[in-house]
Amino acid sequence: MTVVSYEEEVGPDVIVKVVSQEGYCGAGYNVGDEIRFCGLSVEGKVCIHALGTLLPTIKTLKFGGSFPWRDDLNTAGAACPDAGNPVVFEITRIPGQVSKGKDEY
């Protein structure tokens, strides 16, 4: 069994920011809203529908991956699955920043 540090287990913090919103968003997202994935905690309003498209990208950035077609390898983009009322997100890895929530070890 390999034992890893807390930092290796949870990866760096990732911030998801709404950069565009058109039409009606049932979750009420507005441009500038943020969701923070910090350690084992999530801060901010999370829409379950958007989360399904965000998680693969969040995990990629948290655990060392990148998207080589992006100018900044610490960022990526994703969109809500509702094509009629799109919400577009920018996802940013914060290198070297690994937060611990109040209930974390």
N, C-alpha and C positions, 0 to 999 in steps of 0.2 A: 504494500500500500504506500502510495506517495502522499506525504503531507505537504500542503501548500499554505502559504501565508494568506491572511485575510485579503490583502491587496490582490493576490493572484486569483483568489476565489471569486471576488466580486468585480474586478476590473475597475478602470477609472470611471469617474463620474461622466454622465452623458446628459446634455441638455437638449430638449426637443422644443423648438420654437415655431409658432404659427407665423408663416411669412406671407400667406395669401388665403383669403376666405371669400367665396362667392356664394350668393344665394342664401338659403336657410341652413344653418347648422343646428341640428337637434341638441348637440352638446353645448351649444352656446360659445364656441370658440371664436375669438377675435384676433386679428393681427396683433402680434406682440405677446400673446399668452405663452406661458412656458410650462413644461413638465420636466422635472428633474429626477433622474435616476441616479441616486447617490447611495453607494454601498448597497445595502439590502432594502433601502427605503425608496418610495416613490412620492414626490411632492408635486402637487398640482392636480388639476382636473383631468381625468383619464377617460376618454371615450372608448368603450370596449370594441367598437367597430374599427376605429382608427388604430387601436393598439395591435390588432391583428396584422396590419401592414407595417407598423413601426418596429415590432419586436425583432424580426430578422436583421434589420439594419442596426438597431441598438446593440444586439449581441455581437454583430460583426465588429463594430467600433470598440465595444468594451473589451474584446479579447484579441486585439492586435490586428484585425483586418482593416482593409481600406478599399476604396473604389478608385482605381488608377486613372479613370477619366476625369476625376475631380481635380481642380487646381490645388485645393487644400485637402490633403489626405486624412485630416481629422474631421471632415464633414461629409454629409450625405443628404439626400433629399428623399422624401416619401410623401404620398398623398393619401387622403381619406378614400375609401373605396366607393363613396357616393359620387359618381361622375357628374351628376346633375347639380350638385351643390359642393363643389370641391373645396377641401381645406388642404393646403400644401404646407408641409413641415420641413424645417431645416434641422438636422440632427448633428450635434457637435460633441466630439470627445474632448474632454479636458485632460490632456496628458499630465500624469503625475499627481492628479488630485483624486484621492480615494477617501470619500467621507464615511464616517460611521454615524449612524443614527443614534438617538438616545437609548434605544432598546437593543442595540447591537453590541457584540462582544468586543 
